[in-house]
């Protein structure tokens, strides 16, 4: 397999984090309708690719054991986030919702402790490592699945960089530190891809763990934000994302016998 099959998509996905942080200053110019619609489309798109393409391949490669890996990855991500900062258990969805509104002063009032920005950074760094692991293990399993994994990761890389910049600057950190964090996230993505490329015999394990982490992001992070959005029609964007994801998976995804 040529190195470009892994490194080009890994570096491209990493660039999404940096671009998200760089355009943070222009977030106010984007309407709420656009923000929630994009988030809903992303949630549906990721759900379709994970359930319809990645999980069947995982079953084909690792059998029922693959789903144990997936479930482990899901709950490891859950407990890691809660362990990093127990206060997120009650305030996380409110605060993440505020990242998508234009009142940055209100966001600043919500985030009272500067360590919260560091907590988010650590969580996103770990998440980025799992993104890279998903890409590396998918490419190591099937080339077509690598394309699916790349699309799934790329969809949420930009919002991740945007979120990090919003939180860190709201806690008083200079923008250059937020940009450094976004660069770190990109680096962790490349590191995760490299690790799974080196540990090729463990590709199925990495695919299970990382797809479980991705499933957590979609079901626990993205979907609740859209469902609690002020307008009900935002939920339809999730359905639209599902349809688009299913179509993309049918066109470019792996087709198992």
Secondary structure, 3 states (H helix, E strand, C coil): CCCHHHHHHHHHHHHHHHHHHHCHHHHHHCCHHHHHHHHHHHHHHHHHHHHHHHHHHHHHHHCHHHHHHHHHHHHHHHHHHHHHCCCHHHHHHHHHHHCCCCCHHHHHHHCCCCHHHHHHHHHHHHHHHHHHHHHHHHHHHCHHHHHHHHHHHHHHHHHHHHHHHHHHHHCCCCHHHHHHHHHHHHHHHHHHHHHHHHCHHHHHHHHHHHHHHHHHHHHHHHHHHHHCCCCHHHHHHHHHHHHHHHHHHHHHCCCCC
